[in-house]
Amino acid sequence: MRLLYSLAWWLALPLVLCRLWLRGRQEPGYRRHLAERFGFYAPRPAAPLLWVHAVSVGETRAAEPLIDALLAAYPRHAILLTHMTPTGRATGQALYGKHGERLRQSYLPYDTGWMVGRFLRHFRPAICILMETEVWPNVMAQCRRHEVPVALVNARLSARSLAKARRLSALMTEAARAMSCVAAQTEADAERLRSLGAPHVAVTGSVKFDVTPPQAAIDKGLAMRAQIGGRPVFLCASTREGEEGLILDAWKKTDAAEALLLIVPRHPQRFDEVARMVEERGFALARRSAMGDRPVAADVQVLLGDSMGEMFAYYAACDLAFIGGSLLPLGGQNLIEACAVGKPVLIGPHTFNFAAVSDDAVAAGAAMRIEDADVLAREARRLLADEGRRTAMGGKALAFARQHRGATERTMVLLRKLVRHSQD
C-alpha cells in the first residue's frame, strides 16, 4: 500500500509544483526555498539536532513553550523546525528568531521515501517531534528505518479525522505503529489514536495552555486600542473563507454604529479579498497595515487585521472575541490564546477539531456557543453593551486558561526518555 502511495506522490509531483507556483501568485513565499521541498538543504548545524515539525501557523505558535523547554533542557542541542507553509515559516521566524543559531528552519520534503530519507541522512536528528496531527506514512517509515524515535505531541484526532484515517487503514495503521510515543490532548483523542494502533499513548493536555502572552504583544495591542479610541471593539479572529460575508451581512443588520468590527482572516492571501467584501457592503474600511501611528478615524466601521504575528495584540485590543472556522463546518480554531488574555469568547456550532477544549470553555463560562451569524451579531451587540457581563466572562476565561497549564512539563517527561535513548 505504501509503495502505491509513493508512486501516486511521484505521479502527482508535476501537478503539485503547478499548484505551488499558482499559489505563489498570491503568496510569494510558496516560490521560495523550493529545493528544500525535494530534500536539498544548506549545510547542517554542527550541534546535534532535535527536530520539531509544525506544519503551519497554529502548530508553530503552539510549539513555543515546548521549544523553549527543549532548548533549556538540552543546551548542547539545536532545534530543527520544519513547516509545510510559508505562513508557518514566517511565524516561526517571528517567534524564534531570538534563538539565533540554536534554531534552524526548513521545509519538510514531500512525502516520498527517497526525499524523506535524504532529509534524515542530511540532518541526522536525535528525535522527531510531530505537532498535533501531522503524520505522513513515508516520514514514519523512514524514521523507523533510520532509527529516529518519533513522538506525536499535543496530539488530537477528531472522530471525522479518524473515519478518514480508517479509509486508508493499511497506510495509517502502519504509520501509527511506528510512533515511539504519543502525548494526547484529551482522553478522547488518546482513545482514537490507540484504535489506530499507536503505542504508548498518554494524556498530557494541550501545550497551548502554556503559551504566555508576550508583554510586547500586549503593549502593542494596548497602543492599537489607544488609536481606536474608547468605542467597543468586536474581534472576529482567524476567520475562514465563507465566514466573513456572513459576519458582515449580519453585522449590517445590528444597531452597532458605535462599535468597531475588527476582522482578522486566518490566511494572508485573502486579505485583499476580504477588504473588497467590506467595501462592497458599504462599510467604511481601515487596514491595520496602513494605520501607522495615526488614530483610527471615527467614521471607520471595519478594521481589517491584515498583518502577521499580531494575534495576541489583536486580542489585547478587543473587548470581545469570536473564534473563526466555527460558523461553517470547518472544525474551529484555538480559543486558548483569547482566554489567556482574559477576553470573553464566542464560538460557532462547528468546533469538532477542538471539541473538548471548546466544550470545557463553554462549561466554565469562559465562552458562549452561538448557532449562526445573525445570533453572533446580536449576542456580540448585547455583550458589548454589558460591561459587567463581559468582565465576568473574561475573568472566567483567564481562570480557565490558567487551570489547564502544565502540559509542556508532562510532555517533556516523555520526550526525555526518547532523547536519552537516542543518545545511548
Summary of the structure (lengths in Angstrom):
residues: 424
radius of gyration: 21.9
end to end distance: 33.7
largest distance: 66.7
contacts: 1451
relative contact order: 0.11
helix: 54%
strand: 15%
